[in-house]
Amino acid sequence: MKIIRIVSVLSISWLLMTGVCTAMEVRKAIVYDDQAILSFDRHIKGTLSIEAPPDMVPESLVVTPQAGGLVRSVSMEPMRSPSGKVKALQDELADRQASLAAAKRDQAMVDRQIEIVFLAAGSKEKPAPFSRQQLADALSFIDDRIPALNRRAAALTQKIADLTTEIGDLQNRLGEVNRDPGRLIRILGDGPVGISYVVRSASWRPEYRVDASPLSSQLAVEVAASIRQSTGMDWDIGELQVSTGRPSFGIQAPELRPWYLERPSLRVMKSMPESFDAAAMQAGAPMEESRAQVEATTTSYLIGAARNVHLAGDGTPETVRLGRQNPTASFTLVSVPRYSTGAYLRAEAILTGDAPVIPGSYSSFVDGIFSGKGTLGRTEPGQKCTVDLGVDEGILVKRKETRAFHEKTITGKDRTTYTYEITVENTRKRTASIIVKDQIPLSRDEEIEVKLTKTDPEVKPDQDGVLSWSIDLGPREKKLVSFSFSITGAMPMPYR
C-alpha cells in the first residue's frame, strides 16, 4: 500500500468540490502540549480539496489509500478564499460594520431632527417676534418632541459604543486565525483514503481538583484536560486523546565527544554540547477511579479523553474530564518558619494510575471548603504523590533569634554563634502532628567552618544542612525547639 507524504501547514478547514463545510470532521485527534495530530477518513470522487493554514508542520501530511481506494496525485497551492471559522468571523465583522454605519446615520438624523425642532420654534432671523400664543405653542411642541429624540440619541450613542467594541474584538480574533491565508491541498484519486497531519495551533494542559478529608485519611484527585485550538476551523472530533509526549522534528539523540582538560590561559574554553532536555517529555494525569484509557507507547503515553467533542477554532478552551482516583492518604503538617510561620497541611499517597502526573495547577478543597490553589510536580506511577492543601490556622508557629554572639578564636579568627527558638502551639481541641524544618548554612570555603553546636530536641542535619523535628501536640499544647550553630573564619553576617 503506497503512502504519499507532502508538505503541509497548521490550521484546518475543509472545502469539498460540492460546497464548504462549517466544521471539520476529524476521526481522531491526538493533542500535545503545543500541537496536534489529526486523522480523518474521506471518500474521493475525482478531487478532494483541503485548506491548510500556515502553521501546519512541513512534511507531516500522510495520505494512505484504504481498501478499494486509489490516490493518483497530491498537490498544494496558495489558498485564496477563506472558509470555516475565518469566513464566519469575516461575515460577522461585515455585519457589525454595516450596523455601525447605520447607527451613525441614524444618530446624524436624530441630531438634525433636534436642530429642526428648535429652528421651528423660532429664530432671531424671523422678521417679527412671536406672539404670546405662538411662543406657548412652540414651547409645547418642543416639550412633546425633544425628550423622545434625546432618548433615541442616547440609545444610539450606547449602540455605537457597543458596536465599536465588538468590531475591535472581531478584528483581533480574525487577526489570530487569519494571519496568513494558508495553502490549498488537492488530492486526486478515487475511493476511501486516510489522511493525517500535524498542526501547531493546538494544546492541552491538565487541571486538577483535590478533595481532602484528613479525619478519614481520604484523598480524591480529579483530573481534567483543558484543550484549545486556534486553527480557524472548528473540529468535530470522533475520538479525542491527549499525549504526554511531544513529537519533535529534530529527534537525533545527543552524542558524547572527547572531553579534554586544558588550561584556560592557553585557549578559549569551548562551550559544552547542548544537553538533551528530558523535561520536555511531559506526561498526563489520569486517575484510577473511572479513569480514562491509557495506552503506553514506546516514547510516551496516550490518554483517552472523550468522544464526539466539538472544539472551536478560535482558541476557546474545552474542558474534558480524564478521571478520578481515591487513594488512602497520610496527612501531616509542615512548617518552615524561616520563610513562613504557617503550618501547611500536606497529603501523601501512592499514585496508582497508568501514566505519570505532569506539572499543573490544582484547586484544593479540605472538608468541602476551598483552601487555595497550588502546583503539582511530576510523579510517576507507583511513586509517592505529595499535595499541599493550605495553611492550618489552628497551628501557631513563631521563630526568633535569641543570640548572635561574636568573638575571636585563639588563632585570631572571627567566630559568631547564632541561636534560634521556634515555638509551636496547637490551638485546636484535637491532637496534631507537625514537621518543623530549619537549616544551617553550608561552607564551600575551607577557610570557613560551620558547626552545629546544639539542638533541642536533638536532631542531625541532612546533607543539605536541613534540620527536621517531628512534633506531636496535644489539644491546646505548646512546645519549643531550638538550635545553635557557629561560623568561624568569616565576618559576622545577618542570618535569617
Phi, psi and omega in degrees: 000126186273136178250127180254126179249147180209154175295137177217188188217182196278286191302162189225141167201162186239135177227100175278160181295336181272351181161184184247134176273154176270344178212152181269128177273116183247124178292316181212136177232128174248115185257130176256187184285347178212016180193176180211149173253123182251134177231136180208156179250139178221156176247119186262135170233081181103273184226135173245128181249132181232128174277126180239115181286175193289347183271006178293142184286130178302143176061024180259351182285130176232123177246119185239117175297134176263182184305120180086000182261159180216130175246120182268320182199158175227129180224166181214140180214161178302138181271136186245345182232128180281157175211184176062224184297321179300313179297319180297317178295319179296318178296317179295320178296316179298321179295317179293321179295321177294320178295321179296316179298319179294320179295321178293324176294317178298319179297317178297323180292318179296317177301320179292321178297320178297319179296319180295322179301314180291326177293324180291335182286340180146158181208153177294342181277354176298141181295334182221143180294158177294146169284171180300320181291319178296320179296320179295319179295322181293317179295322178294322178296319179294317180298328181284323189262320190296314182303316180296319179295321179296319178296320179293322178296318179295318179296321179293323178298316178295319180297319179296318179296316179296316180295323178297318178296315180297320180296318178298319179294317179296321179296321177295316180295320179294324178295328180289323185259000185221039178294330183219137183293345179079199183227159179251119179262129179243129178244122180257125180175195180215146175087188184284141176222152172254136184231138175211151174196170184255136172237151185261339184277050179214147181198165173215156175215147181283147173230128185244145169235126182245122176248121184242140173231086185302323184293331179256007178058033181251141178224125177245125180241116178253136185239135175228161177243125174265114189243140180212156174207144182231050181278347182096353178230130176295149177246130167256104192259125177288311179228122182248130174230153171245150185240146178276349183262188177214108177301137183235149179250023168218076197259010180290136177287149179290153178240143176279142177245162177305136182252104183260136174263125180222157176288130181301332183288340183272332185204148177294131182293134177277147178286152180289152177301148180298132184277159178281128183271091181290338181293342179294334179278084184270169186228158181271185189223070174281156179234166198286309184286123184051040183280159179286157179292137181241129177246117180274114175269181181294329186243348184199189177239140173250127184246120177293122184260308185191172174235153177055060181253135173259121182241115182295149183269006182257015178091001178293123184286147174239127181262126182238130181285130179264321181166185183203142171224155183234075180283156171283129187239156171255139184243140175211170176250141180230134178225134174237081190294346175297328181252327182206137180274006179282154173254113188264127177286129183231136177247142177230131180212158179273127178286121184248009178288179182267352182223159180291161169268129178264158180303134179189164182278153178220154173256132185254134175231124179247119184054038177084359182252130179297128183243353176140186180237149180212191181229129176273141175269171180292134179222131179272155176304135181089350178268165179282128177257126182251128182230122174272136191246003178118176185274133174273109183289349181275356179247123181254130181233131177229142179228135178213150175274122182258346181203140171216087189259124181253137180208171175253137176279175179299327180276001177090007180277155176280138176223131177235131179249128181248142175229134180232145176237138179235124179253130179238127183231132176261111182267001183270171181267005178237163181290159179213146175242136184218143173256120180255129183238141171215189182203162170245154181288159176246142181256133173252004181248122182295345177276351181244126182245130175246129183227127174280118186263334182195142169223145180214111356298161186286129174218162178249141177287151174276187185295343177262007180081014183273132176256133181229127176245130173262117189237130173258129182241130173280175177303131178061021183265148179233138178225158184234135171236152180212160176204153179226146175210159180235150175239120182242134176102007178218153176297147180299142180221151179299135176242125183248000000 
